[in-house]
Amino acid sequence: MTRQPPTVGNRTGKISQATQVAFFVFLWLSITSTSATGLRSEAIDRVIDGDTLVLVSGEVIRLAGINTPELGHEGRLAEPLAQAARAALQTLVEGIEAQVEDAVEPRDRHGRTLAYLFTPDGTSIQAALLRQGLASAVAISPNDAYLREYIAAEDAARRAGRGIWALPYYAPRPPDGARGGYQFVHGRASPIEMGEKWLAFSLSRQFVILVRRTDWQDHFNYLPRALDQAAVTVRGWVGKRKSRSVLVISHPFMLERCGVDPRRLCPAD
């Protein structure tokens, strides 16, 4: 029997099928590649301050894992080195498409995206600011992916006396001298309430540290009573509740036990 050649229609169908298969393979590889790295390339529109910027898409990015000095706003003066931190971030991202990795908990209470940023060659933007002494490391569970790297960068800046670590303004304050906003506070802790949801410790009558019980169980490797009369230095955002200053923490890095943990903020003996 003579074999009939394939018709044009069949050949076209086979080509169309092959094209579709190739397209879906490409799409699958693109998706798996993106999810494997967790990074997306984004162009930067503008820098707001030392730890906040806006993408060309309009998305506002808050750099996770660090805090930089605050610019002046609402009648409040800028903190020392706030402009330097902003200028440093501007230099780091100028003319590049940043690599953006969203944090595990990707939104803050202001609706900004919490993310880790890298240059195209893989340099960490957060670590670069920390090494210059223009930021301090922050650990807010569960967003602590690069904490070890950030601690090492902060330690190097502190040892060298760079940036904020050379200024008395950023030295730990006594609890009764604490101001609002992000700061370091040193004192002696006393447990005042071991509730079902919250653990509360006082550094003075006017200063209280709160830790959610679930965060303590998940991240702290010692019992709450170990803080009774312990000298500590804490870091974080201090708010006002009635007449008291309140600092909420969720990670042990934010609470340094003097004489027990590696010395970073605690005063020298």
Secondary structure, DSSP 8 states (H G I E B T S, - for coil): -------HHHHHHHHHHHHHHHHHHHHHHHHHHHHHH--EEEEEEEEEETTEEEETTS-EEEETTEE-----BTTB---TTHHHHHHHHHHHHTTSEEEEEEEEEEE-TTS-EEEEEE-TT--BHHHHHHHTTS-EE--BTTB-TTHHHHHHHHHHHHHHT-GGGG-GGGS-B-GGG--SEEEEEEEE-EEEEE-SSEEEEEEETTEEEEEEHHHHHHH--S-GGGGTT-EEEEEEEEEEETTEEEEEE-SGGGEEETTTS--SSS---
